[in-house]
């Protein structure tokens, strides 16, 4: 079954907006806060009002500038709507959980991350585990958090990968 021309056009527009949003985020330090929000909001406005990816980009912009309280409702709405494209869904869960931790809703963040972790591993798993470790630390469970970080970083070390992963796992055994 092929997509209708409008559907294909919408898909292409969404991909283009996501690509341009990625470029804007790569240049975030070139913008003051108001200009960055305006640029992201203008991009997001090219998509329908209740588009999950548009909401995700708006949330990410607020989050990137330290406005966790303003980001959480946007992430939550994007996830509720469904339809986030590519890796945006997983990123939304990770980023929203980080923001939830920042505004004191640590248990909720921890539960979100644990559910997401159960969905399997991918290239964002280490980032997920780092946010999970921050949540655990916020709850006074530093040893568990350190274990996650050691195991996550072990894969990226030039040497001692196996040893560091084993030390990390041993912290909670």
C-alpha positions as CSV (number, residue, x, y, z in Angstrom):
1,X,0.0,0.0,0.0
2,X,1.4,3.4,-1.0
3,X,0.9,6.6,1.0
4,X,-1.4,9.2,-0.5
5,X,0.4,12.3,-2.0
6,X,-0.7,14.4,0.9
7,X,0.5,11.8,3.3
8,X,3.9,11.6,1.5
9,X,4.2,15.4,1.5
10,X,3.4,15.5,5.3
11,X,6.0,12.9,5.9
12,X,8.6,14.8,3.9
13,X,7.8,18.0,5.7
14,X,8.1,16.4,9.1
15,X,11.5,14.9,8.1
16,X,12.6,18.3,6.9
17,X,11.5,20.0,10.1
18,X,13.3,17.4,12.1
19,X,16.5,17.8,10.1
20,X,16.4,21.6,10.4
21,X,15.6,21.3,14.2
22,X,18.7,19.1,14.6
23,X,20.8,21.8,12.8
24,X,19.4,24.5,15.1
25,X,20.2,22.5,18.2
26,X,23.7,22.0,16.9
27,X,24.1,25.8,16.8
28,X,22.2,26.5,20.1
29,X,25.1,28.5,21.5
30,X,24.9,31.0,18.6
31,X,21.5,32.1,19.9
32,X,20.2,33.9,22.9
33,X,17.3,32.2,24.6
34,X,14.5,34.3,23.0
35,X,16.0,33.9,19.5
36,X,16.4,30.2,19.9
37,X,12.8,29.7,21.1
38,X,11.6,31.8,18.2
39,X,13.5,29.8,15.7
40,X,12.4,26.5,17.1
41,X,8.8,27.7,17.4
42,X,8.8,28.9,13.8
43,X,10.0,25.5,12.7
44,X,7.4,23.7,14.8
45,X,4.7,26.0,13.4
46,X,5.3,24.5,10.0
47,X,3.7,21.3,11.3
48,X,0.1,20.9,12.5
49,X,-0.6,22.5,15.9
50,X,-0.9,19.2,17.8
51,X,1.9,17.4,16.0
52,X,4.0,15.3,18.4
53,X,7.3,16.1,16.8
54,X,6.5,19.9,16.9
55,X,5.7,19.6,20.6
56,X,8.9,17.5,21.1
57,X,11.1,20.2,19.5
58,X,9.4,23.0,21.6
59,X,9.9,20.9,24.8
60,X,13.6,20.2,23.9
61,X,14.2,23.9,23.3
62,X,12.8,24.9,26.7
63,X,14.6,22.0,28.3
64,X,17.9,23.0,26.7
65,X,17.7,26.4,28.2
66,X,16.9,25.2,31.8
67,X,13.1,25.5,31.8
68,X,12.3,21.9,32.9
69,X,8.9,23.1,34.3
70,X,7.9,24.4,30.8
71,X,9.3,21.4,29.0
72,X,7.5,18.6,30.9
73,X,3.9,19.4,29.8
74,X,5.1,19.6,26.2
75,X,6.9,16.3,26.3
76,X,4.0,14.7,28.1
77,X,1.6,15.9,25.4
78,X,3.9,14.7,22.6
79,X,4.1,11.2,24.1
80,X,0.4,11.1,24.8
81,X,-0.3,11.9,21.1
82,X,2.0,9.2,19.9
83,X,3.5,9.4,16.4
84,X,6.9,10.8,17.3
85,X,9.2,9.9,14.4
86,X,12.6,8.2,14.5
87,X,14.3,8.3,17.8
88,X,12.3,11.3,19.0
89,X,10.0,9.1,21.1
90,X,12.9,7.6,23.1
91,X,14.6,10.9,23.4
92,X,11.3,12.4,24.7
93,X,11.1,9.8,27.4
94,X,14.7,10.3,28.5
95,X,14.6,14.1,28.3
96,X,11.2,14.4,30.1
97,X,12.5,12.1,32.8
98,X,15.5,14.3,33.3
99,X,13.2,17.3,33.5
100,X,10.9,15.5,35.9
101,X,13.9,14.9,38.2
102,X,14.9,18.5,37.9
103,X,11.5,19.6,39.2
104,X,11.4,17.1,42.0
105,X,9.2,14.4,40.5
106,X,12.0,11.8,40.8
107,X,9.9,8.7,41.4
108,X,7.9,9.4,38.3
109,X,11.1,9.9,36.3
110,X,12.6,6.7,37.6
111,X,9.4,4.7,36.7
112,X,9.4,6.2,33.2
113,X,13.1,5.3,32.6
114,X,12.7,1.8,34.0
115,X,9.8,1.1,31.7
116,X,11.8,2.5,28.7
117,X,14.8,0.4,29.6
118,X,12.6,-2.7,29.4
119,X,11.8,-2.0,25.8
120,X,15.4,-2.9,24.8
121,X,18.7,-1.4,24.1
122,X,19.8,1.0,21.3
123,X,22.3,3.8,20.8
124,X,20.5,5.9,23.4
125,X,20.7,3.3,26.2
126,X,23.8,4.8,27.8
127,X,22.1,8.2,28.0
128,X,19.1,6.6,29.5
129,X,21.2,4.8,32.1
130,X,23.0,8.1,32.9
131,X,19.6,9.9,33.6
132,X,18.5,6.8,35.5
133,X,21.7,7.0,37.6
134,X,21.0,10.7,38.4
135,X,17.5,9.7,39.5
136,X,18.8,7.0,41.7
137,X,21.3,9.4,43.2
138,X,18.6,11.9,43.9
139,X,16.8,9.2,45.8
140,X,20.0,8.4,47.9
141,X,20.7,5.2,45.9
142,X,24.2,6.3,44.7
143,X,25.7,2.9,44.6
144,X,23.1,1.7,42.1
145,X,23.6,4.9,40.1
146,X,27.4,4.5,40.0
147,X,26.9,0.9,38.9
148,X,24.9,2.0,35.9
149,X,27.4,4.7,34.9
150,X,30.4,2.4,35.2
151,X,28.7,-0.3,33.0
152,X,27.6,2.4,30.5
153,X,31.0,4.0,30.2
154,X,32.9,0.7,30.2
155,X,31.9,0.1,26.6
156,X,33.5,3.4,25.5
157,X,36.9,3.0,27.2
158,X,40.0,2.3,25.2
159,X,41.0,-0.4,27.7
160,X,39.7,-2.1,30.9
161,X,36.2,-2.5,29.4
162,X,35.5,-5.9,30.9
163,X,37.0,-5.0,34.3
164,X,35.0,-1.7,34.6
165,X,31.8,-3.4,33.6
166,X,32.4,-6.2,36.1
167,X,33.3,-3.7,38.9
168,X,30.1,-1.8,38.0
169,X,27.9,-4.9,38.2
170,X,29.6,-6.0,41.4
171,X,28.5,-2.7,43.2
172,X,24.9,-4.0,43.3
173,X,25.5,-7.8,43.5
